[in-house]
Amino acid sequence: MYHAGKLLCGPIPVSATDPLRSFLANQHKLLHFFGGIFRLAQRMDQTLDVLFEEQTSESGRPLREGMFQYEREMRKDQEIIDDLRVMRCVDHFLTYISQLLGLLFTENPHMLAHSNSEYKLKDVLRHPDMNAFLRHAAESEVRSLSYKGMRELYRDTKGKFGFRIFEDAGDLNFAVEAVAIRNLLVHNNGVIDSRFSSEVARFKGDEGNKVRSFHATHIETFFTLAAADIDERARLKWGLPAGSAEFSHECRRFDSVAENKAKCHHRSCASSTDGQPRSSQNTDQHRSLP
């Protein structure tokens, strides 16, 4: 079982492919960017708490009321930060999947035989050699797969290559919902519409409201652990080479952020995207996928 905090702030697994190394490096930067913001806000809270404990303004209005106003403003900022965290994390994961598929087709070009694309002789002759054509075909197949939704991508990789992106139905549902939330934040400013509620049933009746019942830390942790799990299984199945790209993991530790990430584990996530224990949800979702 991988540990999210160690994956993000410790040595990258030696067997990790270059796509996973890139994903972890991007998530590492994201963690410490927002970790710095959280730590700064925490220190400001502590400072204001001391300064405003007993003081009052000239008008007699307790200065502590000013801190309460500050805290209310910070909560608004937290919503923006959570939106950004989810958007970037999901983007990183989808990029990882695309890069992993590209590596798979490059290392195993015979797998392109499963592609639905058809090429004419002139398409082949347009390239200087067969390797160049295969690279072009691999890029086209990756592009075609990356445009699909998560469920369709799962079905495609399972049907064509005998590989389950997620081995557990609950994990697949979690990923589908997280990607849908990302798309809603990007394309509709987070306002729930009928398309989103039809894809994520628990939001039925919430059309017109902002989507807020998700936990950014759980989503980040889930995709970090999912990527590591996918990478290991793909490497063992197809003999993918370990990567050689070097990424700096020298960092300051933001313990509160890293510890929160470590509490939520792939396949046994303590909470779902709505912050409720996953054990309280439909247990049928957590059966093994066929």
C-alpha positions in Angstrom: 0.0 0.0 0.0 1.4 3.3 -1.0 1.5 6.4 1.3 0.4 9.6 -0.4 2.7 11.9 1.7 5.8 9.8 1.0 4.9 9.6 -2.7 4.7 13.4 -2.9 7.5 14.4 -0.6 9.8 11.4 -0.5 11.9 9.6 -3.1 10.1 8.7 -6.2 9.7 4.9 -6.5 12.6 3.6 -8.6 10.3 1.6 -10.8 8.0 4.5 -11.6 7.6 5.3 -15.3 8.3 8.8 -16.6 4.6 9.6 -16.8 4.2 8.8 -13.1 7.4 10.8 -12.2 6.0 13.8 -14.0 2.6 13.4 -12.3 4.2 13.2 -8.8 6.4 16.2 -9.6 3.4 18.3 -10.6 1.4 17.2 -7.5 4.4 17.9 -5.3 4.6 21.5 -6.6 0.8 21.9 -6.1 1.0 20.6 -2.5 3.7 23.0 -1.5 2.2 26.0 -3.3 -1.1 25.7 -1.4 0.7 24.4 1.7 2.6 27.7 1.8 -0.7 29.6 1.6 -2.3 27.5 4.4 0.8 27.9 6.6 0.8 31.7 6.1 -2.9 31.9 6.8 -2.5 29.8 10.0 0.3 32.1 11.2 -1.9 35.2 10.5 -4.7 33.6 12.5 -2.5 33.0 15.5 -1.1 36.5 15.4 -4.5 38.1 15.1 -5.8 36.0 17.9 -3.1 37.3 20.3 -3.4 40.9 19.1 -7.2 41.1 19.3 -7.8 39.1 22.5 -8.3 42.1 24.8 -8.0 45.2 22.6 -10.8 47.5 21.6 -10.9 50.2 19.0 -11.3 53.9 19.9 -15.0 53.6 19.2 -15.2 50.8 21.8 -15.9 48.2 19.1 -14.0 45.0 20.0 -11.2 44.5 17.5 -11.9 40.8 17.8 -14.9 41.5 15.6 -12.4 42.5 12.9 -10.8 39.1 13.2 -14.2 37.4 12.7 -14.7 39.4 9.5 -11.2 38.4 8.4 -12.1 34.7 9.1 -15.2 35.0 7.0 -13.2 36.4 4.1 -10.7 33.6 4.4 -13.4 31.0 4.2 -14.4 32.6 0.8 -10.8 32.3 -0.3 -10.7 28.7 0.8 -13.5 27.9 -1.7 -11.4 29.4 -4.5 -8.3 27.5 -3.4 -10.2 24.2 -3.2 -11.6 24.8 -6.7 -8.1 25.4 -8.0 -6.7 22.3 -6.3 -9.3 20.0 -7.7 -9.0 21.4 -11.3 -5.2 21.1 -11.3 -5.1 17.7 -9.7 -7.6 16.2 -12.1 -5.8 17.8 -15.0 -2.5 16.2 -13.8 -4.2 12.8 -13.5 -5.7 12.9 -17.0 -2.4 14.0 -18.4 -0.7 11.1 -16.7 -3.2 8.6 -18.2 -2.5 10.1 -21.7 1.2 9.9 -21.3 1.0 6.4 -19.9 -1.0 5.3 -22.9 1.6 7.0 -25.2 4.4 5.1 -23.5 2.4 1.8 -23.8 1.9 2.2 -27.6 5.5 3.3 -28.1 6.8 0.3 -26.3 4.2 -2.1 -27.7 3.2 -0.8 -31.2 1.4 -4.1 -32.0 -1.3 -2.9 -29.6 -2.3 -0.3 -32.1 -4.0 -3.1 -34.0 -6.9 -2.7 -31.6 -7.3 0.9 -32.7 -10.6 1.9 -34.5 -8.6 4.1 -36.8 -8.0 3.0 -40.4 -5.0 4.3 -42.4 -4.6 4.3 -46.2 -1.3 3.6 -47.9 -0.7 7.3 -48.6 -1.0 8.0 -44.9 1.8 5.5 -44.2 4.0 6.8 -47.1 3.7 10.3 -45.8 6.2 9.4 -43.1 9.9 8.9 -43.6 10.0 5.4 -42.0 7.8 3.0 -40.2 8.8 4.2 -36.7 7.7 7.7 -37.6 4.3 6.4 -38.8 3.9 4.3 -35.6 4.7 7.4 -33.5 2.0 9.3 -35.4 -0.5 6.4 -35.0 0.2 6.2 -31.3 -0.3 9.9 -30.8 -3.6 9.7 -32.7 -4.8 6.8 -30.6 -3.9 8.5 -27.4 -5.7 11.7 -28.5 -8.8 9.6 -29.4 -8.8 7.9 -26.0 -8.2 11.1 -24.0 -11.3 12.7 -25.4 -13.5 10.1 -23.9 -15.2 10.2 -20.5 -13.7 8.3 -17.6 -16.3 5.5 -17.8 -15.8 5.1 -21.6 -12.1 5.1 -21.2 -12.4 2.4 -18.6 -14.5 0.3 -20.9 -12.1 0.8 -23.8 -8.9 -0.1 -22.0 -10.6 -3.1 -20.4 -12.1 -4.3 -23.7 -9.2 -3.7 -26.0 -6.2 -4.3 -23.7 -7.6 -6.3 -20.8 -6.6 -3.6 -18.3 -8.8 -2.0 -15.7 -7.8 1.5 -14.9 -9.6 1.0 -11.6 -10.0 -2.4 -10.1 -12.8 -1.4 -7.7 -16.3 0.0 -8.7 -16.2 2.5 -5.9 -12.9 3.9 -7.1 -14.3 4.2 -10.7 -17.3 6.1 -9.4 -15.2 8.4 -7.3 -13.0 9.2 -10.3 -16.0 9.8 -12.5 -17.5 12.2 -10.0 -14.2 14.1 -9.4 -13.7 14.6 -13.2 -17.3 15.8 -13.5 -16.7 18.3 -10.7 -13.5 19.5 -12.4 -15.4 20.0 -15.7 -18.2 21.8 -14.0 -15.8 24.2 -12.2 -13.9 24.9 -15.5 -16.9 25.2 -17.9 -19.8 26.4 -15.7 -18.1 28.2 -12.8 -19.1 25.3 -10.5 -22.9 25.9 -11.0 -24.8 22.6 -11.1 -26.7 22.1 -14.3 -28.8 19.2 -15.7 -25.9 17.6 -17.5 -23.9 17.4 -14.3 -26.7 16.1 -12.2 -27.5 13.5 -14.8 -23.9 12.3 -14.5 -23.7 12.5 -10.7 -27.0 11.4 -9.4 -26.6 12.7 -5.8 -26.9 16.3 -7.1 -30.3 15.8 -8.6 -32.5 18.7 -7.5 -29.5 21.0 -6.8 -29.5 22.6 -10.3 -28.6 26.3 -10.1 -26.5 25.9 -6.9 -22.8 26.0 -6.6 -21.2 22.6 -6.2 -19.5 22.6 -2.8 -19.9 19.2 -1.2 -16.5 17.8 -2.2 -13.2 17.4 -0.3 -10.2 18.7 -2.3 -7.7 16.8 -0.1 -9.4 13.5 -0.6 -9.5 14.0 -4.3 -5.8 14.8 -4.4 -4.9 11.9 -2.3 -7.1 9.5 -4.2 -5.6 10.4 -7.6 -2.1 10.3 -6.2 -2.5 6.7 -4.9 -4.5 5.7 -8.0 -1.7 6.8 -10.3 0.9 4.9 -8.4 -1.4 1.8 -8.4 -2.1 2.0 -12.1 1.6 2.6 -12.9 2.7 -0.5 -11.0 0.0 -2.8 -12.6 0.7 -1.5 -16.1 4.5 -1.9 -15.7 4.1 -5.5 -14.5 1.5 -6.3 -17.3 3.5 -4.9 -20.2 7.0 -4.6 -18.9 7.1 -0.9 -19.2 10.5 0.6 -18.5 11.3 2.5 -15.4 11.6 6.2 -16.0 14.8 8.2 -15.9 13.5 11.8 -15.6 14.8 13.6 -12.5 12.5 15.8 -10.5 13.6 17.6 -7.3 11.8 16.4 -4.2 13.8 18.6 -1.8 11.2 20.5 0.1 9.9 22.1 3.2 7.3 19.9 4.9 3.9 21.3 5.6 2.9 18.6 8.1 -0.8 19.5 8.4 -1.3 19.2 4.7 0.7 16.0 4.3 -0.9 14.4 7.3 -4.4 15.2 6.0 -3.5 13.6 2.7 -2.2 10.5 4.4 -5.5 9.9 6.2 -7.3 9.1 3.0 -6.4 5.9 1.2 -7.1 4.6 -2.3 -9.9 1.9 -2.2 -10.5 2.5 1.5 -10.9 6.3 1.5 -12.2 7.5 4.9 -14.4 10.0 3.2 -16.0 10.5 -0.2 -16.0 13.7 -2.2 -18.9 15.0 -0.1 -17.0 14.5 3.1 -19.2 11.6 4.3 -17.8 8.2 5.2 -17.8 6.0 2.1 -19.0 3.1 4.2 -22.3 4.9 4.7 -22.9 5.0 0.9 -24.2 2.2 -1.3 -21.9 -0.7 -0.5 -22.7 -2.2 -3.9 -20.3 0.4 -5.4 -17.4 -1.2 -3.6 -17.5 -4.6 -5.2 -14.7 -5.6 -7.5 -15.2 -4.6 -11.1 -15.8 -7.5 -13.5 
